Amino acid sequence: MTLVDGFGRSFHYLRLSVEDACNFRCAYCLPNGYKKTEADAPLSTAEIGRLVKGFAGLGFWKVRLTGGEPTVRRDIVEIAAATAATPGIRKVALSTNGWNLASLAPALKSAGVSAVNVSIDSLDRSRFAGLTGSDSLDNVMAGVERSLELGFETKVNAVLMKGLNDTEFGDFVGLTKTRPLSVRFIELMPAADNADFFAERHLKAEALITWLQENGWRERARKEGDGPARNFMKDGHKGSVGVIAPYAKDFCSSCNRLRVTSRGKLRLCLFSEKDHSLRDLLQEDSQLGAMQDKVKDLLGLKEVSHYLPEGKIGNTKHFAMMGG
């Protein structure tokens, strides 16, 4: 089965937040640290299992476990294993700040995780500490190296920020020279809590694309499962460079994902005005069909695009709420 919306887009990719808490204080997300706002607990392992099974039955074959920071959950390995064991799921990925990835990576590999995305917004130790509130760049980089050693598909994600890390393009790209690593630059996106920061630090991704083209990088053809990222290759480099530019024309035309928050709310777009709870349909195995029917019905509400250029950012306070 393939889930298709009213604009002909096919959906097979579930981004599932398992925890909205985070132990970093990134400047564009949680500069003052995480503060609990939800009264109820995140989805249990059993609820997550039912959710993933339901989406797998709708043709979803890729699941990314996100946060907040998903590895602050003590049962993250069990969650990963249950997800990977679900019939129909072919790929389980994890997005993390990398704080304990070096030690956790072997268990995640054994659980069935095959890909990790690690957020690193600066390769300068003091700048990294200033941006994240954590002097842990060495630990994070050790996690990246361990992931590569274990054979994970490994990506480093850096949020573009004017005047903060825009002088580090060459350093980040240099990571791809000898490693089969994908470095991806993500255009800074607005949320309710970062309006002033966004106004000061937003940098259009076109500047980076121009830089790549001027330095011999060429865009590669899209592969199965690729989302809106544009990917670039260069002779002599084992890795690749990706650019995610949400303000680019037709960015949403290749959307292939749906999001579920850590409390079981379906989010049709990162910049939606409203979430739709599925949690009441995750309590018994017998509710599987009803949950799937609700997802199919709600997909009819998905719009052709976000409306960032018009200044509409949705109801998002910060991106830890749903994992980006």
Protein Blocks (a to p, Z undefined) as FASTA:
>chain_A
ZZddfkopacfbdcddfbfbdfbdcfklmmnopadfbfbdcddfklmmmmmmmmmmnopa
bdcddedjfklpmklmmmmmmmmmpghiabdcdddehlmmmmmmmmmmmnopabdcdddf
bfbfklmmmmnopacklmmmmmmmmmmmnopacdddddddehklmmmmmmmmmmmmmpcc
ddddddddddfklmmmmmmmgccfklmmmmmmmnopacddddehiafbdcdddehiabdc
ddddfkbghklmmgcbdcddfkopacfbfkbcbdcdfklmmmbfklmmmmmmmmmmmmmm
pcfbdcklnopgbjafbfklnoZZ
